[in-house]
Amino acid sequence: MNTMKKLTLSQTDKKLCGVCGGLAAYFELDSTIVRVIWIIVSLFTGIVLGVIAYLLCALLIPKNV
């Protein structure tokens, strides 16, 4: 049986919307690592771009039901 992983927002591992928790679950990483990477990338590319990317992910990634 081939089960396909789905990228969804996390309902249990979330600080704001569950984007980083969902990405961490999808890539099988610790959510703290994903959050730190997101912050570092946002700082180097411009904080506004990081916030816009986060909001887009929060809107486009479906909720885990």
GROMACS elastic network, one bead per residue, 0.5 to 0.9 nm:
[ bonds ]
;  ai    aj funct       b0    kb
    5    26     6  0.68234   500
    6    26     6  0.69621   500
    7    22     6  0.64594   500
    7    23     6  0.68321   500
    7    25     6  0.81122   500
    7    26     6  0.57387   500
    7    61     6  0.69297   500
    7    62     6  0.76096   500
    7    63     6  0.89255   500
    7    64     6  0.85022   500
    8    11     6  0.89964   500
    8    18     6  0.85284   500
    8    19     6  0.79255   500
    8    21     6  0.89967   500
    8    22     6  0.54441   500
    8    23     6  0.76930   500
    8    25     6  0.87210   500
    8    26     6  0.79515   500
    8    61     6  0.56492   500
    8    62     6  0.51614   500
    8    63     6  0.53260   500
    8    64     6  0.52146   500
    8    65     6  0.87740   500
    9    13     6  0.89602   500
    9    14     6  0.84093   500
    9    17     6  0.71882   500
    9    19     6  0.53144   500
    9    20     6  0.79878   500
    9    21     6  0.69493   500
    9    23     6  0.77134   500
    9    57     6  0.88654   500
    9    58     6  0.74010   500
    9    61     6  0.62309   500
    9    62     6  0.61499   500
    9    64     6  0.57163   500
   10    13     6  0.55679   500
   10    14     6  0.61713   500
   10    17     6  0.77975   500
   10    19     6  0.67360   500
   10    20     6  0.79674   500
   10    21     6  0.53094   500
   10    23     6  0.83488   500
   10    25     6  0.79926   500
   10    63     6  0.70888   500
   10    64     6  0.62379   500
   11    14     6  0.65002   500
   11    17     6  0.82532   500
   11    18     6  0.63216   500
   11    21     6  0.83487   500
   11    22     6  0.83727   500
   11    63     6  0.75505   500
   11    64     6  0.65848   500
   11    65     6  0.84848   500
   12    18     6  0.78217   500
   12    21     6  0.80676   500
   13    18     6  0.63515   500
   13    20     6  0.82903   500
   13    21     6  0.51092   500
   13    22     6  0.77291   500
   13    31     6  0.76572   500
   14    17     6  0.60527   500
   14    19     6  0.73021   500
   14    20     6  0.72707   500
   14    21     6  0.56845   500
   14    22     6  0.82860   500
   14    31     6  0.88295   500
   15    18     6  0.64137   500
   15    19     6  0.87900   500
   15    20     6  0.85412   500
   15    21     6  0.83946   500
   16    19     6  0.78856   500
   17    20     6  0.83148   500
   17    21     6  0.87907   500
   17    54     6  0.89741   500
   17    55     6  0.87853   500
   17    58     6  0.62236   500
   18    21     6  0.51430   500
   18    22     6  0.59211   500
   18    23     6  0.85283   500
   18    58     6  0.75672   500
   18    63     6  0.87420   500
   19    22     6  0.51764   500
   19    23     6  0.61860   500
   19    24     6  0.85516   500
   19    54     6  0.72112   500
   19    55     6  0.89415   500
   19    57     6  0.66276   500
   19    58     6  0.59862   500
   19    61     6  0.78771   500
   20    23     6  0.50283   500
   20    24     6  0.59682   500
   20    25     6  0.85325   500
   20    31     6  0.61505   500
   20    32     6  0.82821   500
   20    34     6  0.59225   500
   20    35     6  0.59178   500
   20    38     6  0.80637   500
   20    54     6  0.88343   500
   21    24     6  0.50428   500
   21    25     6  0.61831   500
   21    26     6  0.86161   500
   21    30     6  0.82511   500
   21    31     6  0.52248   500
   21    32     6  0.84100   500
   21    34     6  0.77987   500
   21    35     6  0.82895   500
   22    25     6  0.51493   500
   22    26     6  0.61593   500
   22    27     6  0.86722   500
   22    31     6  0.82435   500
   22    61     6  0.88643   500
   22    64     6  0.86571   500
   23    26     6  0.50621   500
   23    27     6  0.61470   500
   23    28     6  0.81872   500
   23    29     6  0.81508   500
   23    31     6  0.77895   500
   23    34     6  0.74027   500
   24    27     6  0.53022   500
   24    28     6  0.55815   500
   24    30     6  0.58283   500
   24    32     6  0.84455   500
   24    33     6  0.81364   500
   24    34     6  0.61405   500
   24    35     6  0.88470   500
   25    29     6  0.63622   500
   25    30     6  0.77771   500
   25    31     6  0.76023   500
   26    29     6  0.78704   500
   27    30     6  0.89929   500
   28    31     6  0.89168   500
   29    32     6  0.85313   500
   29    33     6  0.71595   500
   29    34     6  0.72841   500
   30    33     6  0.54776   500
   30    34     6  0.67368   500
   30    35     6  0.89672   500
   31    34     6  0.50389   500
   31    35     6  0.61627   500
   31    36     6  0.86359   500
   32    35     6  0.50464   500
   32    36     6  0.61559   500
   32    37     6  0.85641   500
   33    36     6  0.51570   500
   33    37     6  0.61184   500
   33    38     6  0.85107   500
   34    37     6  0.51295   500
   34    38     6  0.60547   500
   34    39     6  0.86311   500
   35    38     6  0.50442   500
   35    39     6  0.62136   500
   35    40     6  0.86696   500
   36    39     6  0.51283   500
   36    40     6  0.61664   500
   36    41     6  0.85742   500
   37    40     6  0.51286   500
   37    41     6  0.60398   500
   37    42     6  0.83825   500
   38    41     6  0.52534   500
   38    42     6  0.59918   500
   38    43     6  0.85902   500
   38    50     6  0.75902   500
   38    54     6  0.89448   500
   39    42     6  0.50140   500
   39    43     6  0.61251   500
   39    44     6  0.87242   500
   39    47     6  0.84770   500
   39    50     6  0.78027   500
   40    43     6  0.51466   500
   40    44     6  0.63522   500
   40    45     6  0.86730   500
   41    44     6  0.52410   500
   41    45     6  0.60623   500
   41    46     6  0.82359   500
   41    47     6  0.87204   500
   41    50     6  0.74728   500
   42    45     6  0.52418   500
   42    46     6  0.55687   500
   42    47     6  0.50187   500
   42    48     6  0.78114   500
   42    49     6  0.67987   500
   42    51     6  0.76890   500
   43    46     6  0.54075   500
   43    47     6  0.54606   500
   43    50     6  0.77778   500
   44    47     6  0.78467   500
   45    48     6  0.84970   500
   45    49     6  0.67535   500
   45    50     6  0.73218   500
   46    49     6  0.54661   500
   46    50     6  0.65938   500
   46    51     6  0.89481   500
   47    50     6  0.50609   500
   47    51     6  0.62176   500
   47    52     6  0.86112   500
   48    51     6  0.51392   500
   48    52     6  0.61374   500
   48    53     6  0.85508   500
   49    52     6  0.51100   500
   49    53     6  0.60737   500
   49    54     6  0.85592   500
   50    53     6  0.50839   500
   50    54     6  0.61237   500
   50    55     6  0.86274   500
   51    54     6  0.50554   500
   51    55     6  0.61606   500
   51    56     6  0.85639   500
   52    55     6  0.51341   500
   52    56     6  0.61069   500
   52    57     6  0.85675   500
   53    56     6  0.51021   500
   53    57     6  0.61385   500
   53    58     6  0.85606   500
   54    57     6  0.51099   500
   54    58     6  0.61098   500
   54    59     6  0.86630   500
   55    59     6  0.62145   500
   55    60     6  0.85814   500
   56    59     6  0.51260   500
   56    60     6  0.59681   500
   56    61     6  0.82835   500
   57    60     6  0.51208   500
   57    61     6  0.55615   500
   58    61     6  0.58465   500
   58    62     6  0.80740   500
   58    63     6  0.89264   500
   59    62     6  0.76473   500
   62    65     6  0.86993   500
